[in-house]
Amino acid sequence: VKGGTVNAYACVDGQKSALLGTPTTSGTDGTYRINLGAYTGPVLIEVSGGTYHDEATGINMTLSGTLRAALGNASGGVTAAVTPLTELAVRKIGASGNFFLADVIEDTNTLISQLRGGDGTNDLITQLIPTDASSDAATSASQAEKEYGLVLAAISQLAKDNGVDVNEVIDNLEE
Protein backbone atom coordinates (compact mmCIF):
# COMPACT_ATOMS: atom_id res chain seq x y z
CA VAL A 1 0.00 0.00 0.00
CA LYS A 2 1.54 3.26 -1.16
CA GLY A 3 0.89 6.41 0.84
CA GLY A 4 -1.07 4.59 3.56
CA THR A 5 -1.16 5.72 7.17
CA VAL A 6 0.65 3.14 9.32
CA ASN A 7 0.04 2.82 13.07
CA ALA A 8 1.56 0.31 15.50
CA TYR A 9 -0.14 -0.65 18.76
CA ALA A 10 1.11 -2.55 21.77
CA CYS A 11 -0.86 -5.67 22.63
CA VAL A 12 -1.16 -6.01 26.40
CA ASP A 13 -2.83 -9.04 27.97
CA GLY A 14 -3.95 -10.06 24.49
CA GLN A 15 -5.70 -6.79 23.74
CA LYS A 16 -4.87 -3.88 21.42
CA SER A 17 -3.50 -1.15 23.65
CA ALA A 18 -1.41 2.03 23.37
CA LEU A 19 -0.25 3.57 20.11
CA LEU A 20 3.50 3.04 19.75
CA GLY A 21 5.86 5.43 18.07
CA THR A 22 4.72 8.06 15.63
CA PRO A 23 2.27 7.12 12.88
CA THR A 24 4.01 7.14 9.53
CA THR A 25 3.12 7.02 5.85
CA SER A 26 4.22 4.14 3.65
CA GLY A 27 6.51 5.08 0.78
CA THR A 28 5.96 4.79 -2.96
CA ASP A 29 7.15 1.17 -2.76
CA GLY A 30 4.86 0.44 0.21
CA THR A 31 7.64 0.22 2.79
CA TYR A 32 7.66 1.95 6.17
CA ARG A 33 9.47 1.81 9.51
CA ILE A 34 8.04 2.59 12.94
CA ASN A 35 10.28 2.99 15.97
CA LEU A 36 8.65 1.27 18.96
CA GLY A 37 10.93 2.96 21.49
CA ALA A 38 11.57 0.82 24.57
CA TYR A 39 8.56 -1.45 23.96
CA THR A 40 9.15 -5.15 23.30
CA GLY A 41 6.31 -7.60 22.76
CA PRO A 42 3.25 -8.28 20.64
CA VAL A 43 2.31 -5.54 18.17
CA LEU A 44 -0.67 -4.89 15.93
CA ILE A 45 0.06 -2.87 12.79
CA GLU A 46 -2.76 -1.12 10.95
CA VAL A 47 -2.61 0.48 7.50
CA SER A 48 -5.41 2.67 6.16
CA GLY A 49 -5.78 4.90 3.14
CA GLY A 50 -3.30 4.92 0.32
CA THR A 51 -3.37 3.01 -2.95
CA TYR A 52 -2.24 -0.35 -4.26
CA HIS A 53 -1.73 -1.87 -7.69
CA ASP A 54 -4.52 -4.34 -8.46
CA GLU A 55 -3.03 -7.21 -10.42
CA ALA A 56 -6.34 -8.38 -11.89
CA THR A 57 -7.38 -5.02 -13.33
CA GLY A 58 -3.96 -3.46 -13.77
CA ILE A 59 -5.06 -0.20 -12.17
CA ASN A 60 -4.24 1.56 -8.92
CA MET A 61 -7.00 1.20 -6.38
CA THR A 62 -7.71 3.10 -3.17
CA LEU A 63 -7.50 0.91 -0.09
CA SER A 64 -10.95 0.72 1.43
CA GLY A 65 -10.95 -0.05 5.12
CA THR A 66 -7.90 -1.18 7.06
CA LEU A 67 -5.38 -3.96 6.57
CA ARG A 68 -3.59 -5.32 9.64
CA ALA A 69 -0.67 -7.51 10.61
CA ALA A 70 0.33 -8.86 14.02
CA LEU A 71 3.85 -9.53 15.24
CA GLY A 72 4.48 -11.77 18.23
CA ASN A 73 7.67 -10.22 19.57
CA ALA A 74 8.60 -6.88 18.08
CA SER A 75 11.13 -4.32 19.22
CA GLY A 76 13.11 -1.38 17.90
CA GLY A 77 12.36 -0.29 14.35
CA VAL A 78 9.52 -2.35 12.90
CA THR A 79 8.70 -3.17 9.32
CA ALA A 80 6.31 -5.91 8.28
CA ALA A 81 4.32 -6.84 5.22
CA VAL A 82 0.65 -5.87 5.59
CA THR A 83 -1.43 -7.78 3.03
CA PRO A 84 -4.75 -9.60 2.69
CA LEU A 85 -3.01 -12.69 4.12
CA THR A 86 -1.79 -10.86 7.22
CA GLU A 87 -5.32 -9.46 7.60
CA LEU A 88 -6.65 -13.03 7.40
CA ALA A 89 -4.21 -14.06 10.15
CA VAL A 90 -5.33 -11.18 12.38
CA ARG A 91 -8.98 -12.16 11.90
CA LYS A 92 -8.16 -15.79 12.75
CA ILE A 93 -6.39 -14.65 15.91
CA GLY A 94 -9.46 -12.66 16.97
CA ALA A 95 -11.80 -15.54 16.17
CA SER A 96 -9.74 -17.95 18.27
CA GLY A 97 -10.69 -16.18 21.47
CA ASN A 98 -7.00 -16.09 22.47
CA PHE A 99 -6.48 -12.63 21.07
CA PHE A 100 -3.09 -11.02 20.60
CA LEU A 101 -0.79 -13.15 22.71
CA ALA A 102 2.75 -13.68 21.37
CA ASP A 103 2.49 -17.45 20.91
CA VAL A 104 -0.95 -17.26 19.26
CA ILE A 105 0.30 -14.58 16.85
CA GLU A 106 3.37 -16.62 15.91
CA ASP A 107 1.39 -19.84 15.49
CA THR A 108 -1.25 -18.15 13.33
CA ASN A 109 1.28 -16.36 11.12
CA THR A 110 3.07 -19.70 10.67
CA LEU A 111 -0.20 -21.46 9.77
CA ILE A 112 -1.21 -18.88 7.15
CA SER A 113 2.37 -18.91 5.80
CA GLN A 114 2.12 -22.68 5.37
CA LEU A 115 -1.26 -22.35 3.65
CA ARG A 116 0.43 -19.87 1.29
CA GLY A 117 2.88 -22.63 0.42
CA GLY A 118 5.84 -21.76 2.62
CA ASP A 119 7.41 -23.70 5.43
CA GLY A 120 6.47 -21.03 7.97
CA THR A 121 9.98 -20.55 9.31
CA ASN A 122 12.00 -18.32 6.99
CA ASP A 123 9.08 -17.14 4.89
CA LEU A 124 6.46 -15.78 7.26
CA ILE A 125 3.74 -13.68 5.67
CA THR A 126 4.84 -10.72 7.79
CA GLN A 127 8.52 -11.02 6.79
CA LEU A 128 8.33 -11.61 3.03
CA ILE A 129 7.75 -8.71 0.69
CA PRO A 130 5.40 -9.99 -2.02
CA THR A 131 6.47 -9.25 -5.58
CA ASP A 132 4.32 -8.92 -8.68
CA ALA A 133 5.71 -11.79 -10.76
CA SER A 134 5.11 -9.82 -13.97
CA SER A 135 7.08 -6.77 -12.81
CA ASP A 136 10.71 -5.84 -13.37
CA ALA A 137 11.30 -6.36 -9.63
CA ALA A 138 10.55 -10.06 -10.05
CA THR A 139 13.94 -10.65 -11.67
CA SER A 140 15.69 -10.04 -8.34
CA ALA A 141 12.95 -11.37 -6.03
CA SER A 142 13.14 -14.73 -4.28
CA GLN A 143 10.87 -17.56 -5.37
CA ALA A 144 8.92 -17.20 -2.11
CA GLU A 145 8.35 -13.47 -2.75
CA LYS A 146 7.05 -14.22 -6.25
CA GLU A 147 4.79 -17.01 -4.97
CA TYR A 148 3.42 -14.67 -2.29
CA GLY A 149 2.70 -12.12 -5.02
CA LEU A 150 0.89 -14.78 -7.05
CA VAL A 151 -1.36 -15.65 -4.10
CA LEU A 152 -2.24 -11.96 -3.72
CA ALA A 153 -2.88 -11.76 -7.48
CA ALA A 154 -5.28 -14.71 -7.13
CA ILE A 155 -7.13 -12.86 -4.35
CA SER A 156 -7.31 -9.82 -6.64
CA GLN A 157 -8.67 -11.98 -9.46
CA LEU A 158 -11.31 -13.47 -7.16
CA ALA A 159 -12.45 -9.96 -6.26
CA LYS A 160 -12.63 -8.94 -9.93
CA ASP A 161 -14.41 -12.13 -11.06
CA ASN A 162 -17.04 -11.80 -8.34
CA GLY A 163 -17.49 -8.03 -8.57
CA VAL A 164 -16.50 -7.49 -4.93
CA ASP A 165 -13.69 -5.72 -3.13
CA VAL A 166 -10.73 -7.47 -1.54
CA ASN A 167 -12.29 -7.24 1.95
CA GLU A 168 -15.19 -9.43 0.79
CA VAL A 169 -12.73 -12.01 -0.55
CA ILE A 170 -10.96 -11.99 2.83
CA ASP A 171 -14.37 -12.42 4.51
CA ASN A 172 -15.02 -15.49 2.36
CA LEU A 173 -11.56 -16.93 3.04
CA GLU A 174 -12.09 -16.36 6.74
CA GLU A 175 -15.33 -18.37 6.64
PyMOL commands that place a pseudoatom at each C-alpha (Angstrom):
pseudoatom trace, name=CA, resn=VAL, resi=1, chain=A, elem=C, hetatm=0, pos=[0.000, 0.000, 0.000]
pseudoatom trace, name=CA, resn=LYS, resi=2, chain=A, elem=C, hetatm=0, pos=[1.535, 3.260, -1.161]
pseudoatom trace, name=CA, resn=GLY, resi=3, chain=A, elem=C, hetatm=0, pos=[0.889, 6.406, 0.840]
pseudoatom trace, name=CA, resn=GLY, resi=4, chain=A, elem=C, hetatm=0, pos=[-1.066, 4.593, 3.558]
pseudoatom trace, name=CA, resn=THR, resi=5, chain=A, elem=C, hetatm=0, pos=[-1.163, 5.721, 7.173]
pseudoatom trace, name=CA, resn=VAL, resi=6, chain=A, elem=C, hetatm=0, pos=[0.653, 3.136, 9.316]
pseudoatom trace, name=CA, resn=ASN, resi=7, chain=A, elem=C, hetatm=0, pos=[0.044, 2.818, 13.065]
pseudoatom trace, name=CA, resn=ALA, resi=8, chain=A, elem=C, hetatm=0, pos=[1.556, 0.310, 15.497]
pseudoatom trace, name=CA, resn=TYR, resi=9, chain=A, elem=C, hetatm=0, pos=[-0.142, -0.645, 18.757]
pseudoatom trace, name=CA, resn=ALA, resi=10, chain=A, elem=C, hetatm=0, pos=[1.113, -2.548, 21.769]
pseudoatom trace, name=CA, resn=CYS, resi=11, chain=A, elem=C, hetatm=0, pos=[-0.860, -5.667, 22.634]
pseudoatom trace, name=CA, resn=VAL, resi=12, chain=A, elem=C, hetatm=0, pos=[-1.160, -6.011, 26.398]
pseudoatom trace, name=CA, resn=ASP, resi=13, chain=A, elem=C, hetatm=0, pos=[-2.831, -9.038, 27.968]
pseudoatom trace, name=CA, resn=GLY, resi=14, chain=A, elem=C, hetatm=0, pos=[-3.948, -10.063, 24.495]
pseudoatom trace, name=CA, resn=GLN, resi=15, chain=A, elem=C, hetatm=0, pos=[-5.704, -6.787, 23.736]
pseudoatom trace, name=CA, resn=LYS, resi=16, chain=A, elem=C, hetatm=0, pos=[-4.873, -3.882, 21.424]
pseudoatom trace, name=CA, resn=SER, resi=17, chain=A, elem=C, hetatm=0, pos=[-3.497, -1.150, 23.651]
pseudoatom trace, name=CA, resn=ALA, resi=18, chain=A, elem=C, hetatm=0, pos=[-1.413, 2.029, 23.367]
pseudoatom trace, name=CA, resn=LEU, resi=19, chain=A, elem=C, hetatm=0, pos=[-0.253, 3.569, 20.112]
pseudoatom trace, name=CA, resn=LEU, resi=20, chain=A, elem=C, hetatm=0, pos=[3.497, 3.041, 19.754]
pseudoatom trace, name=CA, resn=GLY, resi=21, chain=A, elem=C, hetatm=0, pos=[5.864, 5.435, 18.071]
pseudoatom trace, name=CA, resn=THR, resi=22, chain=A, elem=C, hetatm=0, pos=[4.715, 8.055, 15.633]
pseudoatom trace, name=CA, resn=PRO, resi=23, chain=A, elem=C, hetatm=0, pos=[2.267, 7.121, 12.875]
pseudoatom trace, name=CA, resn=THR, resi=24, chain=A, elem=C, hetatm=0, pos=[4.005, 7.136, 9.529]
pseudoatom trace, name=CA, resn=THR, resi=25, chain=A, elem=C, hetatm=0, pos=[3.124, 7.022, 5.852]
pseudoatom trace, name=CA, resn=SER, resi=26, chain=A, elem=C, hetatm=0, pos=[4.220, 4.143, 3.648]
pseudoatom trace, name=CA, resn=GLY, resi=27, chain=A, elem=C, hetatm=0, pos=[6.511, 5.081, 0.780]
pseudoatom trace, name=CA, resn=THR, resi=28, chain=A, elem=C, hetatm=0, pos=[5.965, 4.795, -2.962]
pseudoatom trace, name=CA, resn=ASP, resi=29, chain=A, elem=C, hetatm=0, pos=[7.151, 1.173, -2.758]
pseudoatom trace, name=CA, resn=GLY, resi=30, chain=A, elem=C, hetatm=0, pos=[4.862, 0.437, 0.205]
pseudoatom trace, name=CA, resn=THR, resi=31, chain=A, elem=C, hetatm=0, pos=[7.636, 0.219, 2.794]
pseudoatom trace, name=CA, resn=TYR, resi=32, chain=A, elem=C, hetatm=0, pos=[7.657, 1.947, 6.173]
pseudoatom trace, name=CA, resn=ARG, resi=33, chain=A, elem=C, hetatm=0, pos=[9.469, 1.808, 9.505]
pseudoatom trace, name=CA, resn=ILE, resi=34, chain=A, elem=C, hetatm=0, pos=[8.042, 2.594, 12.944]
pseudoatom trace, name=CA, resn=ASN, resi=35, chain=A, elem=C, hetatm=0, pos=[10.278, 2.994, 15.974]
pseudoatom trace, name=CA, resn=LEU, resi=36, chain=A, elem=C, hetatm=0, pos=[8.654, 1.269, 18.962]
pseudoatom trace, name=CA, resn=GLY, resi=37, chain=A, elem=C, hetatm=0, pos=[10.926, 2.962, 21.490]
pseudoatom trace, name=CA, resn=ALA, resi=38, chain=A, elem=C, hetatm=0, pos=[11.573, 0.818, 24.568]
pseudoatom trace, name=CA, resn=TYR, resi=39, chain=A, elem=C, hetatm=0, pos=[8.557, -1.454, 23.964]
pseudoatom trace, name=CA, resn=THR, resi=40, chain=A, elem=C, hetatm=0, pos=[9.147, -5.151, 23.304]
pseudoatom trace, name=CA, resn=GLY, resi=41, chain=A, elem=C, hetatm=0, pos=[6.310, -7.595, 22.764]
pseudoatom trace, name=CA, resn=PRO, resi=42, chain=A, elem=C, hetatm=0, pos=[3.252, -8.285, 20.639]
pseudoatom trace, name=CA, resn=VAL, resi=43, chain=A, elem=C, hetatm=0, pos=[2.311, -5.542, 18.167]
pseudoatom trace, name=CA, resn=LEU, resi=44, chain=A, elem=C, hetatm=0, pos=[-0.675, -4.892, 15.932]
pseudoatom trace, name=CA, resn=ILE, resi=45, chain=A, elem=C, hetatm=0, pos=[0.055, -2.869, 12.793]
pseudoatom trace, name=CA, resn=GLU, resi=46, chain=A, elem=C, hetatm=0, pos=[-2.758, -1.124, 10.951]
pseudoatom trace, name=CA, resn=VAL, resi=47, chain=A, elem=C, hetatm=0, pos=[-2.608, 0.478, 7.499]
pseudoatom trace, name=CA, resn=SER, resi=48, chain=A, elem=C, hetatm=0, pos=[-5.411, 2.670, 6.165]
pseudoatom trace, name=CA, resn=GLY, resi=49, chain=A, elem=C, hetatm=0, pos=[-5.779, 4.902, 3.142]
pseudoatom trace, name=CA, resn=GLY, resi=50, chain=A, elem=C, hetatm=0, pos=[-3.295, 4.916, 0.318]
pseudoatom trace, name=CA, resn=THR, resi=51, chain=A, elem=C, hetatm=0, pos=[-3.374, 3.013, -2.951]
pseudoatom trace, name=CA, resn=TYR, resi=52, chain=A, elem=C, hetatm=0, pos=[-2.242, -0.352, -4.258]
pseudoatom trace, name=CA, resn=HIS, resi=53, chain=A, elem=C, hetatm=0, pos=[-1.734, -1.872, -7.691]
pseudoatom trace, name=CA, resn=ASP, resi=54, chain=A, elem=C, hetatm=0, pos=[-4.524, -4.336, -8.455]
pseudoatom trace, name=CA, resn=GLU, resi=55, chain=A, elem=C, hetatm=0, pos=[-3.030, -7.206, -10.417]
pseudoatom trace, name=CA, resn=ALA, resi=56, chain=A, elem=C, hetatm=0, pos=[-6.344, -8.377, -11.888]
pseudoatom trace, name=CA, resn=THR, resi=57, chain=A, elem=C, hetatm=0, pos=[-7.383, -5.018, -13.326]
pseudoatom trace, name=CA, resn=GLY, resi=58, chain=A, elem=C, hetatm=0, pos=[-3.956, -3.461, -13.774]
pseudoatom trace, name=CA, resn=ILE, resi=59, chain=A, elem=C, hetatm=0, pos=[-5.063, -0.201, -12.172]
pseudoatom trace, name=CA, resn=ASN, resi=60, chain=A, elem=C, hetatm=0, pos=[-4.242, 1.564, -8.922]
pseudoatom trace, name=CA, resn=MET, resi=61, chain=A, elem=C, hetatm=0, pos=[-7.000, 1.201, -6.376]
pseudoatom trace, name=CA, resn=THR, resi=62, chain=A, elem=C, hetatm=0, pos=[-7.710, 3.105, -3.174]
pseudoatom trace, name=CA, resn=LEU, resi=63, chain=A, elem=C, hetatm=0, pos=[-7.498, 0.912, -0.090]
pseudoatom trace, name=CA, resn=SER, resi=64, chain=A, elem=C, hetatm=0, pos=[-10.954, 0.719, 1.432]
pseudoatom trace, name=CA, resn=GLY, resi=65, chain=A, elem=C, hetatm=0, pos=[-10.946, -0.049, 5.120]
pseudoatom trace, name=CA, resn=THR, resi=66, chain=A, elem=C, hetatm=0, pos=[-7.903, -1.176, 7.058]
pseudoatom trace, name=CA, resn=LEU, resi=67, chain=A, elem=C, hetatm=0, pos=[-5.379, -3.964, 6.572]
pseudoatom trace, name=CA, resn=ARG, resi=68, chain=A, elem=C, hetatm=0, pos=[-3.593, -5.320, 9.637]
pseudoatom trace, name=CA, resn=ALA, resi=69, chain=A, elem=C, hetatm=0, pos=[-0.668, -7.508, 10.605]
pseudoatom trace, name=CA, resn=ALA, resi=70, chain=A, elem=C, hetatm=0, pos=[0.332, -8.855, 14.018]
pseudoatom trace, name=CA, resn=LEU, resi=71, chain=A, elem=C, hetatm=0, pos=[3.848, -9.532, 15.243]
pseudoatom trace, name=CA, resn=GLY, resi=72, chain=A, elem=C, hetatm=0, pos=[4.484, -11.772, 18.233]
pseudoatom trace, name=CA, resn=ASN, resi=73, chain=A, elem=C, hetatm=0, pos=[7.665, -10.221, 19.567]
pseudoatom trace, name=CA, resn=ALA, resi=74, chain=A, elem=C, hetatm=0, pos=[8.596, -6.876, 18.081]
pseudoatom trace, name=CA, resn=SER, resi=75, chain=A, elem=C, hetatm=0, pos=[11.130, -4.322, 19.216]
pseudoatom trace, name=CA, resn=GLY, resi=76, chain=A, elem=C, hetatm=0, pos=[13.115, -1.384, 17.898]
pseudoatom trace, name=CA, resn=GLY, resi=77, chain=A, elem=C, hetatm=0, pos=[12.355, -0.287, 14.350]
pseudoatom trace, name=CA, resn=VAL, resi=78, chain=A, elem=C, hetatm=0, pos=[9.522, -2.353, 12.899]
pseudoatom trace, name=CA, resn=THR, resi=79, chain=A, elem=C, hetatm=0, pos=[8.702, -3.166, 9.316]
pseudoatom trace, name=CA, resn=ALA, resi=80, chain=A, elem=C, hetatm=0, pos=[6.309, -5.915, 8.275]
pseudoatom trace, name=CA, resn=ALA, resi=81, chain=A, elem=C, hetatm=0, pos=[4.316, -6.844, 5.216]
pseudoatom trace, name=CA, resn=VAL, resi=82, chain=A, elem=C, hetatm=0, pos=[0.654, -5.874, 5.593]
pseudoatom trace, name=CA, resn=THR, resi=83, chain=A, elem=C, hetatm=0, pos=[-1.428, -7.783, 3.034]
pseudoatom trace, name=CA, resn=PRO, resi=84, chain=A, elem=C, hetatm=0, pos=[-4.748, -9.599, 2.686]
pseudoatom trace, name=CA, resn=LEU, resi=85, chain=A, elem=C, hetatm=0, pos=[-3.015, -12.694, 4.118]
pseudoatom trace, name=CA, resn=THR, resi=86, chain=A, elem=C, hetatm=0, pos=[-1.789, -10.855, 7.221]
pseudoatom trace, name=CA, resn=GLU, resi=87, chain=A, elem=C, hetatm=0, pos=[-5.322, -9.465, 7.604]
pseudoatom trace, name=CA, resn=LEU, resi=88, chain=A, elem=C, hetatm=0, pos=[-6.652, -13.035, 7.398]
pseudoatom trace, name=CA, resn=ALA, resi=89, chain=A, elem=C, hetatm=0, pos=[-4.211, -14.065, 10.148]
pseudoatom trace, name=CA, resn=VAL, resi=90, chain=A, elem=C, hetatm=0, pos=[-5.330, -11.177, 12.381]
pseudoatom trace, name=CA, resn=ARG, resi=91, chain=A, elem=C, hetatm=0, pos=[-8.976, -12.164, 11.901]
pseudoatom trace, name=CA, resn=LYS, resi=92, chain=A, elem=C, hetatm=0, pos=[-8.159, -15.787, 12.745]
pseudoatom trace, name=CA, resn=ILE, resi=93, chain=A, elem=C, hetatm=0, pos=[-6.392, -14.655, 15.913]
pseudoatom trace, name=CA, resn=GLY, resi=94, chain=A, elem=C, hetatm=0, pos=[-9.462, -12.658, 16.974]
pseudoatom trace, name=CA, resn=ALA, resi=95, chain=A, elem=C, hetatm=0, pos=[-11.795, -15.542, 16.167]
pseudoatom trace, name=CA, resn=SER, resi=96, chain=A, elem=C, hetatm=0, pos=[-9.737, -17.955, 18.266]
pseudoatom trace, name=CA, resn=GLY, resi=97, chain=A, elem=C, hetatm=0, pos=[-10.690, -16.180, 21.473]
pseudoatom trace, name=CA, resn=ASN, resi=98, chain=A, elem=C, hetatm=0, pos=[-6.999, -16.093, 22.475]
pseudoatom trace, name=CA, resn=PHE, resi=99, chain=A, elem=C, hetatm=0, pos=[-6.479, -12.625, 21.070]
pseudoatom trace, name=CA, resn=PHE, resi=100, chain=A, elem=C, hetatm=0, pos=[-3.095, -11.016, 20.605]
pseudoatom trace, name=CA, resn=LEU, resi=101, chain=A, elem=C, hetatm=0, pos=[-0.789, -13.154, 22.705]
pseudoatom trace, name=CA, resn=ALA, resi=102, chain=A, elem=C, hetatm=0, pos=[2.750, -13.678, 21.370]
pseudoatom trace, name=CA, resn=ASP, resi=103, chain=A, elem=C, hetatm=0, pos=[2.490, -17.449, 20.905]
pseudoatom trace, name=CA, resn=VAL, resi=104, chain=A, elem=C, hetatm=0, pos=[-0.945, -17.261, 19.258]
pseudoatom trace, name=CA, resn=ILE, resi=105, chain=A, elem=C, hetatm=0, pos=[0.300, -14.580, 16.848]
pseudoatom trace, name=CA, resn=GLU, resi=106, chain=A, elem=C, hetatm=0, pos=[3.374, -16.617, 15.907]
pseudoatom trace, name=CA, resn=ASP, resi=107, chain=A, elem=C, hetatm=0, pos=[1.386, -19.842, 15.494]
pseudoatom trace, name=CA, resn=THR, resi=108, chain=A, elem=C, hetatm=0, pos=[-1.251, -18.151, 13.331]
pseudoatom trace, name=CA, resn=ASN, resi=109, chain=A, elem=C, hetatm=0, pos=[1.284, -16.356, 11.121]
pseudoatom trace, name=CA, resn=THR, resi=110, chain=A, elem=C, hetatm=0, pos=[3.071, -19.699, 10.667]
pseudoatom trace, name=CA, resn=LEU, resi=111, chain=A, elem=C, hetatm=0, pos=[-0.197, -21.456, 9.770]
pseudoatom trace, name=CA, resn=ILE, resi=112, chain=A, elem=C, hetatm=0, pos=[-1.209, -18.878, 7.151]
pseudoatom trace, name=CA, resn=SER, resi=113, chain=A, elem=C, hetatm=0, pos=[2.368, -18.909, 5.798]
pseudoatom trace, name=CA, resn=GLN, resi=114, chain=A, elem=C, hetatm=0, pos=[2.123, -22.682, 5.373]
pseudoatom trace, name=CA, resn=LEU, resi=115, chain=A, elem=C, hetatm=0, pos=[-1.259, -22.346, 3.652]
pseudoatom trace, name=CA, resn=ARG, resi=116, chain=A, elem=C, hetatm=0, pos=[0.431, -19.871, 1.286]
pseudoatom trace, name=CA, resn=GLY, resi=117, chain=A, elem=C, hetatm=0, pos=[2.876, -22.633, 0.425]
pseudoatom trace, name=CA, resn=GLY, resi=118, chain=A, elem=C, hetatm=0, pos=[5.839, -21.764, 2.618]
pseudoatom trace, name=CA, resn=ASP, resi=119, chain=A, elem=C, hetatm=0, pos=[7.411, -23.704, 5.432]
pseudoatom trace, name=CA, resn=GLY, resi=120, chain=A, elem=C, hetatm=0, pos=[6.467, -21.030, 7.972]
pseudoatom trace, name=CA, resn=THR, resi=121, chain=A, elem=C, hetatm=0, pos=[9.978, -20.546, 9.308]
pseudoatom trace, name=CA, resn=ASN, resi=122, chain=A, elem=C, hetatm=0, pos=[11.998, -18.317, 6.992]
pseudoatom trace, name=CA, resn=ASP, resi=123, chain=A, elem=C, hetatm=0, pos=[9.079, -17.138, 4.891]
pseudoatom trace, name=CA, resn=LEU, resi=124, chain=A, elem=C, hetatm=0, pos=[6.459, -15.785, 7.262]
pseudoatom trace, name=CA, resn=ILE, resi=125, chain=A, elem=C, hetatm=0, pos=[3.737, -13.681, 5.672]
pseudoatom trace, name=CA, resn=THR, resi=126, chain=A, elem=C, hetatm=0, pos=[4.840, -10.716, 7.788]
pseudoatom trace, name=CA, resn=GLN, resi=127, chain=A, elem=C, hetatm=0, pos=[8.518, -11.022, 6.785]
pseudoatom trace, name=CA, resn=LEU, resi=128, chain=A, elem=C, hetatm=0, pos=[8.333, -11.615, 3.034]
pseudoatom trace, name=CA, resn=ILE, resi=129, chain=A, elem=C, hetatm=0, pos=[7.752, -8.710, 0.692]
pseudoatom trace, name=CA, resn=PRO, resi=130, chain=A, elem=C, hetatm=0, pos=[5.404, -9.990, -2.025]
pseudoatom trace, name=CA, resn=THR, resi=131, chain=A, elem=C, hetatm=0, pos=[6.466, -9.247, -5.578]
pseudoatom trace, name=CA, resn=ASP, resi=132, chain=A, elem=C, hetatm=0, pos=[4.321, -8.920, -8.681]
pseudoatom trace, name=CA, resn=ALA, resi=133, chain=A, elem=C, hetatm=0, pos=[5.711, -11.789, -10.759]
pseudoatom trace, name=CA, resn=SER, resi=134, chain=A, elem=C, hetatm=0, pos=[5.111, -9.817, -13.975]
pseudoatom trace, name=CA, resn=SER, resi=135, chain=A, elem=C, hetatm=0, pos=[7.082, -6.770, -12.807]
pseudoatom trace, name=CA, resn=ASP, resi=136, chain=A, elem=C, hetatm=0, pos=[10.715, -5.839, -13.373]
pseudoatom trace, name=CA, resn=ALA, resi=137, chain=A, elem=C, hetatm=0, pos=[11.299, -6.356, -9.633]
pseudoatom trace, name=CA, resn=ALA, resi=138, chain=A, elem=C, hetatm=0, pos=[10.549, -10.056, -10.050]
pseudoatom trace, name=CA, resn=THR, resi=139, chain=A, elem=C, hetatm=0, pos=[13.943, -10.647, -11.674]
pseudoatom trace, name=CA, resn=SER, resi=140, chain=A, elem=C, hetatm=0, pos=[15.691, -10.036, -8.338]
pseudoatom trace, name=CA, resn=ALA, resi=141, chain=A, elem=C, hetatm=0, pos=[12.954, -11.373, -6.032]
pseudoatom trace, name=CA, resn=SER, resi=142, chain=A, elem=C, hetatm=0, pos=[13.135, -14.727, -4.284]
pseudoatom trace, name=CA, resn=GLN, resi=143, chain=A, elem=C, hetatm=0, pos=[10.873, -17.558, -5.368]
pseudoatom trace, name=CA, resn=ALA, resi=144, chain=A, elem=C, hetatm=0, pos=[8.917, -17.203, -2.105]
pseudoatom trace, name=CA, resn=GLU, resi=145, chain=A, elem=C, hetatm=0, pos=[8.350, -13.471, -2.749]
pseudoatom trace, name=CA, resn=LYS, resi=146, chain=A, elem=C, hetatm=0, pos=[7.055, -14.221, -6.252]
pseudoatom trace, name=CA, resn=GLU, resi=147, chain=A, elem=C, hetatm=0, pos=[4.790, -17.009, -4.973]
pseudoatom trace, name=CA, resn=TYR, resi=148, chain=A, elem=C, hetatm=0, pos=[3.419, -14.671, -2.292]
pseudoatom trace, name=CA, resn=GLY, resi=149, chain=A, elem=C, hetatm=0, pos=[2.699, -12.121, -5.023]
pseudoatom trace, name=CA, resn=LEU, resi=150, chain=A, elem=C, hetatm=0, pos=[0.887, -14.785, -7.055]
pseudoatom trace, name=CA, resn=VAL, resi=151, chain=A, elem=C, hetatm=0, pos=[-1.360, -15.648, -4.098]
pseudoatom trace, name=CA, resn=LEU, resi=152, chain=A, elem=C, hetatm=0, pos=[-2.242, -11.960, -3.719]
pseudoatom trace, name=CA, resn=ALA, resi=153, chain=A, elem=C, hetatm=0, pos=[-2.882, -11.758, -7.480]
pseudoatom trace, name=CA, resn=ALA, resi=154, chain=A, elem=C, hetatm=0, pos=[-5.281, -14.707, -7.126]
pseudoatom trace, name=CA, resn=ILE, resi=155, chain=A, elem=C, hetatm=0, pos=[-7.135, -12.857, -4.353]
pseudoatom trace, name=CA, resn=SER, resi=156, chain=A, elem=C, hetatm=0, pos=[-7.312, -9.819, -6.644]
pseudoatom trace, name=CA, resn=GLN, resi=157, chain=A, elem=C, hetatm=0, pos=[-8.668, -11.981, -9.463]
pseudoatom trace, name=CA, resn=LEU, resi=158, chain=A, elem=C, hetatm=0, pos=[-11.315, -13.473, -7.158]
pseudoatom trace, name=CA, resn=ALA, resi=159, chain=A, elem=C, hetatm=0, pos=[-12.454, -9.962, -6.264]
pseudoatom trace, name=CA, resn=LYS, resi=160, chain=A, elem=C, hetatm=0, pos=[-12.631, -8.941, -9.927]
pseudoatom trace, name=CA, resn=ASP, resi=161, chain=A, elem=C, hetatm=0, pos=[-14.410, -12.126, -11.065]
pseudoatom trace, name=CA, resn=ASN, resi=162, chain=A, elem=C, hetatm=0, pos=[-17.040, -11.802, -8.343]
pseudoatom trace, name=CA, resn=GLY, resi=163, chain=A, elem=C, hetatm=0, pos=[-17.489, -8.031, -8.570]
pseudoatom trace, name=CA, resn=VAL, resi=164, chain=A, elem=C, hetatm=0, pos=[-16.497, -7.489, -4.930]
pseudoatom trace, name=CA, resn=ASP, resi=165, chain=A, elem=C, hetatm=0, pos=[-13.689, -5.717, -3.125]
pseudoatom trace, name=CA, resn=VAL, resi=166, chain=A, elem=C, hetatm=0, pos=[-10.728, -7.468, -1.535]
pseudoatom trace, name=CA, resn=ASN, resi=167, chain=A, elem=C, hetatm=0, pos=[-12.294, -7.241, 1.947]
pseudoatom trace, name=CA, resn=GLU, resi=168, chain=A, elem=C, hetatm=0, pos=[-15.188, -9.428, 0.794]
pseudoatom trace, name=CA, resn=VAL, resi=169, chain=A, elem=C, hetatm=0, pos=[-12.726, -12.007, -0.550]
pseudoatom trace, name=CA, resn=ILE, resi=170, chain=A, elem=C, hetatm=0, pos=[-10.955, -11.987, 2.825]
pseudoatom trace, name=CA, resn=ASP, resi=171, chain=A, elem=C, hetatm=0, pos=[-14.373, -12.420, 4.515]
pseudoatom trace, name=CA, resn=ASN, resi=172, chain=A, elem=C, hetatm=0, pos=[-15.016, -15.487, 2.359]
pseudoatom trace, name=CA, resn=LEU, resi=173, chain=A, elem=C, hetatm=0, pos=[-11.558, -16.932, 3.037]
pseudoatom trace, name=CA, resn=GLU, resi=174, chain=A, elem=C, hetatm=0, pos=[-12.095, -16.365, 6.740]
pseudoatom trace, name=CA, resn=GLU, resi=175, chain=A, elem=C, hetatm=0, pos=[-15.327, -18.365, 6.637]
for i in range(1, 175): cmd.bond("trace and resi %d" % i, "trace and resi %d" % (i + 1))
show_as sticks, trace
zoom trace
